[in-house]
């Protein structure tokens, strides 16, 4: 990296490898990017410091977890608020993001105000969450929930350019 806002082919290779498997050793990560382990470590730390890497986590498979625990329900929920002023939107967003069951929260345009991806144990857990999230106190006007019957694809990997330096 020549500065905090540009990345080169090695950085892209490191980011791609980390998106595939963040548990790689520094040596394995370096091999994938064509650099030494110390160089991989230094560059990844710099990418983290620049804010390009938010965090490194394990991704659980909901179907396997549901089979082990006996339940699992994913809902995609559209939420429309009574008002769209900044304070109302920010209050709902803060409240939604504070809930562990809210996996993703998007403020959207041309339709509802928010789209939420929720994961709960079962329908009673969804109902309890709905009671907390979709109340008049939070200025919620309408809620439309879609319950997943099968997840065809989930991939948190961001597409990256494959050749040449790129500015971010």
DOTORZA-779446 format. One line per field, with one value per residue: residue number from 1; residue in three letters; x, y, z of N, C-alpha, C, O in turn. Coordinates in Angstrom, 1 decimal, m for minus. Example, Ala and Ser with C-alpha at 12.3 -4.5 7.8 and 13.67 -1.06 7.14 Angstrom:
2
num	[1 | 2] $
residu	[ALA | SER] $
n_east	[13.2 | 12.8] $
n_north	[m5.7 | m2.2] $
n_up	[7.8 | 7.1] $
ca_east	[12.3 | 13.7] $
ca_north	[m4.5 | m1.1] $
ca_up	[7.8 | 7.1] $
c_east	[13.2 | 12.9] $
c_north	[m3.3 | 0.0] $
c_up	[7.8 | 7.9] $
o_east	[14.2 | 13.4] $
o_north	[m3.3 | 1.1] $
o_up	[8.5 | 8.0] $
//
This chain:
168
num	[1 | 2 | 3 | 4 | 5 | 6 | 7 | 8 | 9 | 10 | 11 | 12 | 13 | 14 | 15 | 16 | 17 | 18 | 19 | 20 | 21 | 22 | 23 | 24 | 25 | 26 | 27 | 28 | 29 | 30 | 31 | 32 | 33 | 34 | 35 | 36 | 37 | 38 | 39 | 40 | 41 | 42 | 43 | 44 | 45 | 46 | 47 | 48 | 49 | 50 | 51 | 52 | 53 | 54 | 55 | 56 | 57 | 58 | 59 | 60 | 61 | 62 | 63 | 64 | 65 | 66 | 67 | 68 | 69 | 70 | 71 | 72 | 73 | 74 | 75 | 76 | 77 | 78 | 79 | 80 | 81 | 82 | 83 | 84 | 85 | 86 | 87 | 88 | 89 | 90 | 91 | 92 | 93 | 94 | 95 | 96 | 97 | 98 | 99 | 100 | 101 | 102 | 103 | 104 | 105 | 106 | 107 | 108 | 109 | 110 | 111 | 112 | 113 | 114 | 115 | 116 | 117 | 118 | 119 | 120 | 121 | 122 | 123 | 124 | 125 | 126 | 127 | 128 | 129 | 130 | 131 | 132 | 133 | 134 | 135 | 136 | 137 | 138 | 139 | 140 | 141 | 142 | 143 | 144 | 145 | 146 | 147 | 148 | 149 | 150 | 151 | 152 | 153 | 154 | 155 | 156 | 157 | 158 | 159 | 160 | 161 | 162 | 163 | 164 | 165 | 166 | 167 | 168] $
residu	[UNK | UNK | UNK | UNK | UNK | UNK | UNK | UNK | UNK | UNK | UNK | UNK | UNK | UNK | UNK | UNK | UNK | UNK | UNK | UNK | UNK | UNK | UNK | UNK | UNK | UNK | UNK | UNK | UNK | UNK | UNK | UNK | UNK | UNK | UNK | UNK | UNK | UNK | UNK | UNK | UNK | UNK | UNK | UNK | UNK | UNK | UNK | UNK | UNK | UNK | UNK | UNK | UNK | UNK | UNK | UNK | UNK | UNK | UNK | UNK | UNK | UNK | UNK | UNK | UNK | UNK | UNK | UNK | UNK | UNK | UNK | UNK | UNK | UNK | UNK | UNK | UNK | UNK | UNK | UNK | UNK | UNK | UNK | UNK | UNK | UNK | UNK | UNK | UNK | UNK | UNK | UNK | UNK | UNK | UNK | UNK | UNK | UNK | UNK | UNK | UNK | UNK | UNK | UNK | UNK | UNK | UNK | UNK | UNK | UNK | UNK | UNK | UNK | UNK | UNK | UNK | UNK | UNK | UNK | UNK | UNK | UNK | UNK | UNK | UNK | UNK | UNK | UNK | UNK | UNK | UNK | UNK | UNK | UNK | UNK | UNK | UNK | UNK | UNK | UNK | UNK | UNK | UNK | UNK | UNK | UNK | UNK | UNK | UNK | UNK | UNK | UNK | UNK | UNK | UNK | UNK | UNK | UNK | UNK | UNK | UNK | UNK | UNK | UNK | UNK | UNK | UNK | UNK] $
n_east	[0.9 | 0.6 | m0.4 | m3.0 | m5.3 | m5.1 | m4.8 | m2.8 | m2.0 | m1.1 | m2.3 | m5.0 | m4.9 | m4.4 | m6.8 | m8.7 | m8.0 | m8.4 | m11.1 | m11.9 | m10.9 | m10.4 | m8.9 | m6.4 | m2.9 | m0.2 | 1.9 | 0.6 | m1.2 | 0.5 | 1.8 | m0.4 | m0.7 | 1.7 | 3.9 | 6.1 | 5.5 | 5.9 | 5.5 | 2.9 | 1.6 | 2.2 | 1.0 | m1.7 | m2.3 | m2.0 | m4.1 | m6.2 | m6.0 | m6.5 | m9.1 | m10.3 | m10.6 | m13.1 | m13.7 | m12.6 | m14.3 | m16.0 | m18.2 | m21.2 | m23.2 | m26.6 | m28.5 | m27.3 | m26.9 | m29.5 | m30.5 | m29.0 | m29.9 | m32.6 | m34.4 | m35.0 | m35.4 | m35.6 | m36.3 | m37.2 | m37.8 | m39.8 | m40.0 | m41.9 | m42.0 | m43.9 | m43.0 | m40.4 | m38.3 | m35.0 | m34.4 | m36.3 | m35.8 | m33.1 | m33.5 | m35.1 | m33.3 | m31.1 | m32.4 | m33.2 | m30.7 | m29.5 | m30.6 | m29.8 | m30.9 | m31.3 | m29.8 | m29.0 | m29.4 | m30.9 | m31.2 | m33.5 | m34.6 | m37.3 | m39.7 | m40.3 | m39.0 | m36.9 | m35.2 | m34.9 | m33.0 | m33.7 | m32.9 | m34.1 | m35.1 | m37.6 | m41.1 | m42.5 | m40.3 | m39.9 | m42.3 | m42.0 | m39.8 | m40.9 | m42.8 | m41.1 | m39.7 | m41.5 | m43.3 | m45.7 | m44.4 | m41.9 | m42.6 | m43.6 | m45.3 | m46.0 | m45.5 | m44.0 | m43.5 | m41.4 | m40.9 | m38.2 | m38.0 | m36.0 | m32.6 | m31.0 | m28.6 | m25.8 | m23.4 | m20.9 | m18.8 | m17.1 | m17.0 | m13.9 | m11.4 | m9.4 | m7.0 | m4.1 | m3.3 | m5.6 | m7.6 | m9.1] $
n_north	[m1.2 | 2.1 | 4.3 | 5.2 | 5.0 | 3.4 | 0.3 | m2.6 | m5.3 | m7.4 | m6.8 | m7.1 | m9.9 | m10.8 | m9.9 | m11.4 | m14.0 | m14.0 | m13.6 | m16.1 | m17.8 | m17.0 | m18.1 | m18.9 | m19.5 | m17.1 | m17.8 | m19.5 | m17.7 | m15.8 | m17.4 | m17.7 | m15.2 | m14.7 | m13.7 | m13.2 | m14.6 | m12.6 | m10.3 | m10.6 | m10.5 | m7.9 | m6.4 | m7.1 | m6.1 | m3.4 | m3.1 | m3.6 | m1.5 | 0.6 | 0.3 | m1.4 | m4.1 | m5.2 | m7.1 | m10.4 | m13.4 | m16.5 | m18.2 | m19.5 | m22.3 | m22.1 | m24.1 | m26.5 | m25.7 | m25.3 | m27.9 | m29.1 | m27.8 | m27.9 | m26.0 | m23.1 | m20.1 | m17.9 | m14.6 | m12.2 | m8.9 | m6.2 | m2.8 | m0.1 | 3.3 | 5.7 | 8.3 | 10.0 | 11.5 | 12.4 | 11.9 | 10.0 | 7.9 | 7.3 | 6.5 | 4.2 | 2.6 | 2.4 | 1.0 | m1.4 | m2.4 | m3.0 | m5.4 | m8.8 | m10.8 | m9.5 | m9.8 | m8.4 | m5.0 | m2.8 | 0.5 | 1.6 | 2.9 | 4.0 | 2.5 | 0.4 | 1.7 | 0.3 | m2.8 | m5.8 | m8.5 | m11.3 | m13.7 | m16.2 | m18.5 | m19.7 | m19.5 | m18.4 | m16.9 | m15.1 | m13.7 | m12.4 | m10.8 | m9.2 | m7.8 | m6.2 | m4.7 | m3.7 | m1.5 | 1.1 | 3.0 | 3.2 | 4.4 | 2.7 | 2.0 | 0.0 | m3.5 | m6.1 | m9.4 | m12.0 | m15.4 | m17.5 | m20.5 | m22.0 | m21.5 | m20.5 | m19.4 | m17.9 | m15.7 | m14.0 | m12.8 | m10.1 | m8.9 | m8.6 | m6.8 | m8.7 | m8.3 | m6.2 | m3.0 | m1.2 | 1.5 | 2.3] $
n_up	[0.0 | m0.9 | 0.3 | 2.7 | 1.2 | m1.1 | m2.7 | m3.7 | m6.0 | m4.3 | m1.9 | m2.6 | m3.2 | m0.6 | 0.7 | m0.7 | m0.1 | 2.7 | 2.8 | 1.9 | 3.8 | 6.9 | 8.9 | 8.1 | 8.5 | 9.0 | 7.3 | 5.4 | 4.4 | 3.3 | 1.3 | m0.4 | m1.4 | m2.5 | m1.0 | 1.9 | 5.2 | 7.3 | 5.8 | 4.9 | 7.4 | 8.2 | 6.1 | 6.3 | 8.9 | 8.3 | 6.4 | 8.1 | 9.9 | 8.2 | 7.9 | 6.0 | 6.5 | 8.4 | 10.5 | 11.6 | 11.4 | 12.4 | 10.2 | 10.7 | 9.9 | 9.4 | 8.9 | 9.9 | 12.5 | 13.3 | 13.0 | 15.0 | 17.3 | 17.1 | 16.1 | 14.1 | 12.4 | 9.7 | 8.8 | 6.4 | 6.5 | 5.7 | 6.7 | 7.3 | 8.3 | 10.2 | 10.0 | 8.2 | 9.1 | 10.1 | 12.8 | 13.6 | 11.8 | 12.5 | 15.2 | 15.0 | 13.6 | 15.4 | 17.5 | 16.2 | 15.4 | 17.8 | 18.6 | 18.9 | 17.2 | 14.8 | 12.0 | 9.7 | 8.7 | 6.7 | 5.4 | 3.1 | m0.1 | m2.1 | m1.5 | 1.3 | 4.5 | 5.8 | 5.4 | 7.0 | 8.0 | 9.8 | 12.3 | 14.2 | 16.9 | 16.7 | 15.8 | 18.1 | 19.2 | 17.2 | 17.3 | 19.8 | 19.3 | 17.3 | 18.8 | 20.3 | 18.4 | 16.4 | 17.2 | 18.1 | 19.5 | 18.3 | 15.9 | 13.9 | 10.9 | 9.0 | 8.5 | 6.8 | 6.5 | 5.3 | 5.4 | 5.3 | 3.5 | 2.4 | 2.1 | m0.7 | m1.4 | 0.2 | 0.7 | 2.0 | 0.8 | m0.7 | m4.1 | m5.7 | m7.7 | m10.0 | m11.3 | m11.5 | m9.9 | m7.7 | m6.7 | m3.7] $
ca_east	[0.0 | 1.4 | m1.0 | m4.2 | m6.5 | m4.9 | m4.3 | m2.2 | m2.4 | m0.8 | m3.4 | m6.2 | m4.8 | m4.6 | m8.2 | m9.4 | m7.7 | m9.0 | m12.6 | m12.1 | m10.6 | m9.7 | m8.1 | m5.1 | m1.7 | 0.4 | 2.7 | m0.3 | m1.8 | 1.6 | 1.9 | m1.5 | m0.5 | 3.1 | 4.8 | 6.5 | 4.6 | 6.0 | 4.9 | 1.4 | 1.1 | 2.3 | 0.0 | m3.1 | m2.5 | m2.2 | m5.5 | m7.1 | m5.8 | m7.1 | m10.6 | m10.7 | m11.1 | m13.9 | m13.4 | m12.5 | m15.2 | m16.5 | m19.5 | m22.0 | m24.2 | m27.8 | m29.2 | m26.7 | m27.1 | m30.9 | m30.6 | m28.4 | m30.7 | m34.0 | m35.2 | m34.3 | m36.3 | m35.1 | m37.3 | m36.8 | m38.8 | m39.9 | m40.5 | m42.2 | m42.2 | m44.9 | m42.3 | m39.1 | m37.3 | m33.7 | m34.4 | m37.1 | m35.0 | m32.0 | m34.0 | m35.5 | m32.1 | m30.4 | m33.1 | m33.1 | m29.3 | m29.2 | m31.2 | m29.0 | m31.6 | m31.2 | m28.5 | m28.6 | m30.3 | m30.6 | m32.1 | m33.6 | m35.4 | m38.4 | m40.5 | m40.2 | m37.8 | m35.9 | m35.3 | m34.2 | m32.8 | m33.8 | m32.7 | m34.7 | m35.2 | m38.9 | m42.2 | m42.7 | m39.2 | m40.2 | m43.4 | m41.5 | m39.0 | m41.8 | m43.4 | m40.1 | m39.3 | m42.5 | m44.3 | m46.0 | m43.3 | m40.8 | m43.2 | m43.7 | m46.6 | m46.4 | m44.5 | m44.3 | m42.5 | m41.3 | m40.2 | m37.4 | m38.2 | m34.7 | m31.6 | m30.3 | m27.2 | m25.4 | m22.0 | m20.5 | m17.6 | m17.2 | m16.2 | m12.6 | m10.8 | m8.5 | m5.7 | m3.7 | m3.6 | m6.9 | m7.8 | m10.4] $
ca_north	[0.0 | 3.3 | 5.2 | 4.6 | 4.9 | 2.6 | m1.1 | m3.2 | m6.7 | m8.2 | m6.5 | m7.8 | m11.3 | m11.1 | m9.8 | m12.5 | m15.2 | m13.9 | m13.8 | m17.5 | m18.5 | m16.0 | m18.8 | m19.3 | m19.0 | m16.0 | m18.4 | m19.9 | m16.5 | m15.2 | m18.2 | m17.5 | m13.8 | m14.6 | m12.9 | m13.9 | m14.5 | m11.3 | m9.3 | m10.8 | m10.0 | m6.4 | m5.8 | m7.3 | m5.2 | m2.1 | m3.1 | m3.5 | m0.1 | 1.5 | 0.1 | m2.2 | m5.3 | m4.8 | m8.1 | m11.7 | m14.2 | m17.8 | m18.2 | m20.7 | m22.8 | m22.1 | m25.4 | m27.4 | m25.3 | m25.6 | m29.4 | m29.5 | m27.2 | m28.3 | m24.9 | m22.0 | m19.4 | m16.7 | m13.8 | m11.0 | m8.1 | m4.8 | m2.0 | 1.3 | 4.1 | 6.8 | 9.5 | 9.7 | 12.5 | 11.8 | 11.4 | 8.8 | 6.8 | 6.9 | 5.9 | 2.8 | 1.9 | 2.1 | 0.0 | m2.7 | m2.9 | m3.5 | m6.7 | m9.9 | m11.5 | m8.7 | m10.1 | m7.3 | m3.9 | m1.9 | 1.6 | 1.5 | 3.9 | 3.6 | 1.4 | 0.5 | 2.5 | m0.6 | m4.2 | m6.5 | m10.0 | m11.7 | m15.1 | m16.5 | m19.9 | m20.3 | m18.5 | m17.6 | m16.0 | m14.0 | m12.9 | m11.6 | m9.8 | m8.3 | m7.0 | m5.3 | m3.9 | m3.1 | m0.9 | 2.5 | 3.9 | 3.4 | 5.0 | 1.8 | 2.1 | m1.2 | m4.5 | m7.2 | m10.4 | m13.1 | m16.4 | m18.4 | m21.9 | m22.6 | m20.5 | m21.0 | m18.8 | m16.9 | m15.5 | m12.6 | m12.4 | m9.0 | m9.1 | m7.8 | m6.9 | m9.7 | m8.0 | m4.8 | m2.2 | m0.5 | 2.5 | 2.1] $
ca_up	[0.0 | m1.0 | 1.3 | 3.3 | 0.3 | m2.3 | m2.5 | m4.9 | m6.3 | m3.1 | m0.9 | m3.2 | m3.0 | 0.8 | 1.0 | m1.3 | 0.7 | 4.0 | 2.6 | 1.7 | 5.0 | 7.8 | 9.9 | 7.6 | 9.2 | 8.2 | 6.3 | 4.3 | 3.8 | 2.5 | 0.1 | m1.4 | m1.9 | m3.1 | m0.1 | 3.1 | 6.4 | 8.0 | 4.9 | 5.0 | 8.7 | 8.2 | 5.2 | 6.9 | 9.9 | 7.7 | 5.9 | 9.3 | 10.4 | 7.2 | 7.9 | 4.9 | 7.1 | 9.6 | 11.5 | 11.1 | 12.2 | 11.9 | 9.7 | 11.1 | 8.9 | 10.1 | 8.8 | 10.8 | 13.9 | 13.6 | 13.2 | 16.4 | 18.4 | 16.9 | 15.5 | 13.3 | 11.5 | 9.1 | 8.2 | 5.7 | 6.9 | 5.3 | 7.8 | 6.9 | 9.5 | 10.1 | 9.5 | 7.6 | 9.5 | 10.5 | 14.2 | 13.6 | 11.1 | 13.4 | 16.4 | 14.7 | 13.2 | 16.6 | 18.2 | 15.4 | 15.4 | 19.1 | 18.7 | 18.4 | 16.2 | 13.6 | 11.3 | 8.8 | 8.7 | 5.5 | 5.2 | 1.7 | m0.7 | m3.0 | m0.9 | 2.8 | 5.0 | 6.2 | 5.2 | 8.0 | 8.0 | 11.2 | 12.6 | 15.6 | 17.2 | 16.2 | 15.7 | 19.4 | 19.3 | 16.2 | 17.8 | 20.9 | 18.7 | 16.6 | 19.8 | 20.8 | 17.3 | 15.5 | 18.0 | 17.8 | 20.1 | 17.3 | 14.7 | 12.8 | 10.3 | 8.4 | 8.6 | 5.9 | 6.8 | 4.5 | 6.1 | 4.5 | 3.5 | 2.0 | 1.7 | m1.9 | m1.5 | 1.2 | 0.5 | 2.5 | 0.1 | m1.7 | m5.3 | m5.8 | m9.0 | m10.0 | m11.9 | m11.4 | m8.7 | m7.7 | m5.6 | m2.9] $
c_east	[0.9 | 0.9 | m2.3 | m5.3 | m6.3 | m4.4 | m3.8 | m2.6 | m2.1 | m1.9 | m4.7 | m6.1 | m5.0 | m6.1 | m9.0 | m9.2 | m8.4 | m10.5 | m12.9 | m11.9 | m9.7 | m8.9 | m6.8 | m4.0 | m1.1 | 1.2 | 1.8 | m0.9 | m0.7 | 1.8 | 0.8 | m1.3 | 0.9 | 4.0 | 5.1 | 5.4 | 4.7 | 5.3 | 3.4 | 0.9 | 1.1 | 1.2 | m1.4 | m3.3 | m2.7 | m3.6 | m6.5 | m7.1 | m6.5 | m8.6 | m11.1 | m11.2 | m11.8 | m13.6 | m13.2 | m13.3 | m15.4 | m17.9 | m20.2 | m23.0 | m25.6 | m28.5 | m28.6 | m26.9 | m28.6 | m31.2 | m30.1 | m29.3 | m32.2 | m34.9 | m34.3 | m35.3 | m35.6 | m36.2 | m36.7 | m38.0 | m38.7 | m40.5 | m40.7 | m42.6 | m43.3 | m44.2 | m40.9 | m38.0 | m36.1 | m33.8 | m35.2 | m36.4 | m33.9 | m32.4 | m34.4 | m34.2 | m31.3 | m31.1 | m33.0 | m31.7 | m28.9 | m29.7 | m30.2 | m29.6 | m31.6 | m29.8 | m28.0 | m29.8 | m29.9 | m31.7 | m32.2 | m34.5 | m36.4 | m39.1 | m40.5 | m39.0 | m36.6 | m36.2 | m34.4 | m34.1 | m32.7 | m33.5 | m33.1 | m34.8 | m36.5 | m39.9 | m42.5 | m41.6 | m39.4 | m41.2 | m42.9 | m40.6 | m39.8 | m42.5 | m42.4 | m39.8 | m40.3 | m43.6 | m44.6 | m45.0 | m42.2 | m41.4 | m43.3 | m45.1 | m47.0 | m45.2 | m44.9 | m43.1 | m42.6 | m40.4 | m39.5 | m37.8 | m36.9 | m33.8 | m30.8 | m28.9 | m27.0 | m23.9 | m21.6 | m19.3 | m17.9 | m16.4 | m15.0 | m12.1 | m9.7 | m7.1 | m5.4 | m4.0 | m5.0 | m6.9 | m9.1 | m11.0] $
c_north	[1.2 | 4.4 | 4.5 | 4.4 | 4.0 | 1.2 | m1.6 | m4.6 | m7.6 | m8.0 | m7.2 | m9.3 | m11.7 | m11.0 | m10.9 | m13.8 | m15.2 | m14.1 | m15.3 | m18.2 | m17.6 | m16.8 | m19.3 | m18.7 | m17.9 | m16.6 | m18.8 | m18.7 | m15.8 | m16.0 | m17.9 | m16.1 | m13.6 | m13.7 | m13.7 | m13.7 | m13.1 | m10.2 | m9.4 | m10.2 | m8.4 | m5.8 | m6.0 | m6.3 | m3.8 | m2.0 | m3.0 | m2.0 | 0.9 | 1.3 | m0.8 | m3.6 | m4.9 | m5.8 | m9.4 | m12.6 | m15.6 | m17.6 | m19.5 | m21.0 | m22.9 | m23.4 | m26.4 | m27.0 | m25.6 | m27.1 | m29.8 | m29.0 | m27.5 | m27.2 | m24.0 | m21.4 | m18.1 | m15.9 | m12.6 | m10.0 | m6.6 | m4.0 | m0.6 | 2.1 | 5.2 | 8.0 | 9.1 | 10.7 | 11.8 | 11.2 | 10.1 | 7.6 | 6.4 | 6.2 | 4.4 | 2.0 | 1.5 | 0.9 | m1.4 | m3.3 | m3.4 | m4.9 | m7.8 | m10.6 | m10.8 | m9.0 | m9.0 | m6.3 | m3.0 | m0.8 | 1.7 | 2.7 | 3.3 | 2.4 | 1.5 | 1.4 | 1.6 | m2.0 | m4.8 | m7.9 | m10.5 | m13.2 | m15.3 | m18.0 | m20.5 | m19.1 | m17.7 | m16.5 | m14.8 | m13.1 | m11.9 | m10.5 | m8.8 | m7.3 | m5.9 | m4.3 | m3.1 | m2.4 | 0.5 | 3.4 | 4.1 | 3.9 | 4.0 | 1.8 | 0.7 | m2.2 | m5.6 | m8.2 | m11.5 | m14.1 | m17.3 | m19.8 | m22.7 | m21.4 | m21.1 | m20.6 | m17.8 | m16.9 | m14.1 | m12.1 | m11.2 | m9.2 | m8.1 | m7.9 | m8.0 | m9.4 | m6.5 | m4.1 | m1.5 | 0.4 | 2.2 | 3.4] $
c_up	[0.0 | 0.0 | 1.8 | 2.4 | m0.9 | m1.9 | m3.8 | m5.0 | m5.1 | m2.1 | m1.3 | m3.0 | m1.5 | 1.2 | 0.5 | m0.5 | 2.1 | 3.9 | 2.4 | 3.0 | 5.9 | 8.8 | 9.4 | 8.4 | 8.4 | 7.1 | 5.1 | 3.6 | 2.8 | 1.2 | m0.9 | m2.1 | m2.6 | m2.3 | 1.1 | 4.2 | 7.1 | 7.1 | 4.9 | 6.3 | 8.7 | 7.3 | 5.8 | 8.0 | 9.4 | 7.0 | 7.0 | 9.8 | 9.5 | 7.1 | 6.8 | 5.4 | 8.4 | 10.7 | 10.9 | 12.0 | 11.6 | 11.4 | 10.0 | 10.0 | 9.6 | 10.1 | 9.8 | 12.2 | 14.2 | 13.8 | 14.6 | 17.5 | 18.3 | 16.3 | 14.7 | 12.3 | 11.0 | 8.5 | 7.5 | 5.9 | 6.4 | 6.4 | 7.2 | 8.2 | 9.2 | 9.5 | 9.1 | 8.0 | 10.0 | 11.9 | 14.3 | 13.0 | 12.0 | 14.6 | 16.1 | 14.3 | 14.4 | 17.3 | 17.5 | 15.5 | 16.7 | 19.4 | 18.1 | 17.2 | 14.8 | 13.0 | 10.4 | 8.8 | 7.6 | 5.5 | 3.7 | 1.2 | m1.7 | m2.6 | 0.6 | 3.2 | 5.3 | 5.7 | 6.2 | 7.7 | 9.4 | 11.3 | 14.1 | 15.7 | 16.6 | 16.2 | 17.0 | 19.6 | 18.4 | 16.7 | 18.9 | 20.3 | 18.0 | 17.6 | 20.3 | 19.7 | 16.6 | 16.3 | 17.6 | 18.4 | 19.2 | 15.9 | 13.6 | 12.3 | 9.7 | 8.4 | 7.6 | 6.0 | 5.8 | 5.2 | 5.1 | 4.6 | 3.1 | 1.6 | 0.5 | m2.0 | m0.4 | 1.0 | 0.9 | 1.8 | m0.8 | m2.9 | m5.3 | m7.2 | m8.9 | m10.6 | m11.7 | m10.2 | m8.8 | m6.5 | m5.0 | m2.5] $
o_east	[1.8 | 1.6 | m2.6 | m6.3 | m7.1 | m3.7 | m4.1 | m3.5 | m2.9 | m2.4 | m5.4 | m7.1 | m5.6 | m6.6 | m9.9 | m10.2 | m8.9 | m11.1 | m14.0 | m12.7 | m8.5 | m8.2 | m6.0 | m4.1 | m1.4 | 1.3 | 2.1 | m1.0 | m1.0 | 2.0 | 1.1 | m1.8 | 1.2 | 4.9 | 4.6 | 4.6 | 3.6 | 4.7 | 2.7 | m0.1 | 0.2 | 0.6 | m2.2 | m4.4 | m3.5 | m4.3 | m7.5 | m8.2 | m7.0 | m9.3 | m12.3 | m12.1 | m11.2 | m13.4 | m13.6 | m13.2 | m15.0 | m18.7 | m19.7 | m23.5 | m25.7 | m29.2 | m29.4 | m27.2 | m28.9 | m31.9 | m30.7 | m29.4 | m33.0 | m36.1 | m33.1 | m35.9 | m35.1 | m37.0 | m35.7 | m39.1 | m37.7 | m41.6 | m39.8 | m43.4 | m43.5 | m44.8 | m40.4 | m37.0 | m36.2 | m33.2 | m34.8 | m36.4 | m33.6 | m31.7 | m34.0 | m34.1 | m30.8 | m30.4 | m32.8 | m31.5 | m27.9 | m29.3 | m29.9 | m28.9 | m31.8 | m28.8 | m26.8 | m30.9 | m28.8 | m32.9 | m31.2 | m35.1 | m36.2 | m39.1 | m40.8 | m38.1 | m35.5 | m37.4 | m33.2 | m35.0 | m31.8 | m34.0 | m32.5 | m34.7 | m36.4 | m39.6 | m42.6 | m41.8 | m39.1 | m41.1 | m43.3 | m40.7 | m39.6 | m42.6 | m42.8 | m39.6 | m40.1 | m44.8 | m43.8 | m44.8 | m41.5 | m40.6 | m43.2 | m46.1 | m48.1 | m44.0 | m46.1 | m42.0 | m43.7 | m39.3 | m40.1 | m37.9 | m36.7 | m34.2 | m30.1 | m28.0 | m27.9 | m23.2 | m21.9 | m18.9 | m18.8 | m15.3 | m15.2 | m12.3 | m9.1 | m6.1 | m6.3 | m4.9 | m5.5 | m6.3 | m10.1 | m12.0] $
o_north	[1.4 | 5.2 | 3.4 | 3.6 | 4.0 | 1.0 | m1.2 | m5.1 | m8.6 | m9.0 | m7.8 | m9.9 | m12.7 | m11.8 | m11.4 | m14.5 | m16.2 | m14.6 | m15.7 | m19.2 | m17.5 | m16.1 | m19.9 | m17.6 | m17.7 | m16.0 | m18.6 | m18.8 | m15.4 | m15.5 | m17.8 | m15.9 | m12.6 | m13.1 | m14.8 | m12.9 | m12.6 | m9.3 | m8.4 | m9.5 | m7.8 | m4.8 | m5.1 | m5.8 | m3.0 | m1.0 | m2.4 | m1.5 | 1.9 | 2.0 | m0.9 | m4.2 | m4.4 | m5.3 | m9.6 | m12.6 | m15.9 | m17.0 | m20.5 | m20.1 | m23.8 | m23.8 | m27.1 | m27.9 | m26.0 | m27.4 | m30.7 | m29.6 | m27.2 | m27.4 | m24.2 | m22.1 | m17.3 | m16.5 | m12.0 | m10.3 | m6.0 | m4.4 | 0.0 | 1.6 | 5.5 | 8.7 | 8.1 | 10.9 | 10.6 | 10.1 | 9.2 | 6.5 | 5.1 | 5.2 | 3.5 | 0.9 | 0.3 | 0.0 | m2.4 | m4.5 | m4.2 | m5.5 | m7.7 | m11.1 | m11.4 | m8.4 | m8.8 | m6.6 | m2.4 | m1.0 | 1.8 | 3.4 | 2.1 | 1.3 | 2.6 | 1.7 | 2.0 | m2.4 | m4.5 | m8.5 | m10.1 | m14.0 | m14.8 | m18.7 | m21.6 | m18.0 | m16.5 | m15.4 | m13.7 | m11.9 | m10.8 | m9.4 | m7.6 | m6.1 | m4.8 | m3.1 | m2.0 | m2.7 | 1.2 | 4.5 | 5.2 | 3.9 | 4.5 | 1.7 | 0.3 | m1.7 | m6.0 | m7.9 | m12.0 | m13.8 | m17.9 | m20.3 | m23.9 | m20.5 | m22.1 | m21.3 | m17.0 | m17.8 | m13.1 | m11.0 | m11.2 | m9.8 | m6.9 | m8.9 | m8.2 | m10.1 | m5.6 | m4.5 | m1.2 | 0.2 | 1.9 | 3.5] $
o_up	[0.8 | 0.5 | 1.4 | 2.7 | m1.8 | m0.9 | m4.9 | m4.2 | m4.9 | m1.5 | m0.5 | m2.6 | m1.2 | 2.0 | 1.2 | m0.2 | 2.5 | 4.8 | 2.8 | 3.4 | 5.8 | 9.6 | 10.1 | 9.0 | 7.2 | 6.0 | 3.9 | 2.4 | 1.7 | 0.1 | m2.1 | m3.2 | m3.2 | m2.9 | 1.4 | 4.1 | 7.4 | 7.6 | 5.0 | 6.3 | 9.1 | 7.7 | 5.6 | 8.1 | 9.9 | 7.1 | 6.8 | 10.0 | 9.9 | 6.4 | 6.6 | 4.8 | 9.3 | 11.9 | 9.7 | 13.2 | 10.5 | 12.0 | 9.5 | 9.4 | 10.5 | 11.0 | 10.4 | 13.1 | 15.4 | 14.7 | 15.3 | 18.5 | 19.2 | 16.1 | 14.6 | 11.6 | 11.8 | 7.8 | 8.0 | 5.5 | 6.5 | 6.9 | 6.7 | 9.0 | 8.0 | 8.7 | 9.5 | 7.3 | 10.5 | 12.1 | 15.0 | 13.5 | 12.1 | 15.0 | 16.9 | 14.8 | 14.5 | 17.8 | 18.1 | 15.7 | 16.8 | 20.4 | 16.9 | 16.3 | 13.8 | 13.5 | 10.3 | 9.0 | 7.6 | 5.7 | 3.0 | 2.0 | m2.1 | m3.3 | 1.1 | 2.4 | 5.2 | 5.5 | 6.3 | 7.2 | 10.2 | 10.4 | 15.0 | 14.7 | 16.0 | 16.4 | 16.9 | 20.1 | 18.7 | 16.7 | 19.0 | 20.8 | 18.1 | 17.4 | 20.6 | 19.9 | 16.2 | 16.1 | 16.9 | 17.8 | 19.3 | 15.0 | 12.4 | 13.0 | 9.8 | 8.4 | 7.6 | 5.7 | 5.4 | 5.7 | 4.2 | 5.7 | 3.4 | 0.9 | 0.6 | m2.5 | 0.0 | 1.2 | 0.2 | 2.1 | m1.6 | m2.8 | m5.0 | m7.9 | m7.9 | m10.3 | m11.9 | m9.5 | m9.9 | m5.5 | m5.7 | m1.9] $
//
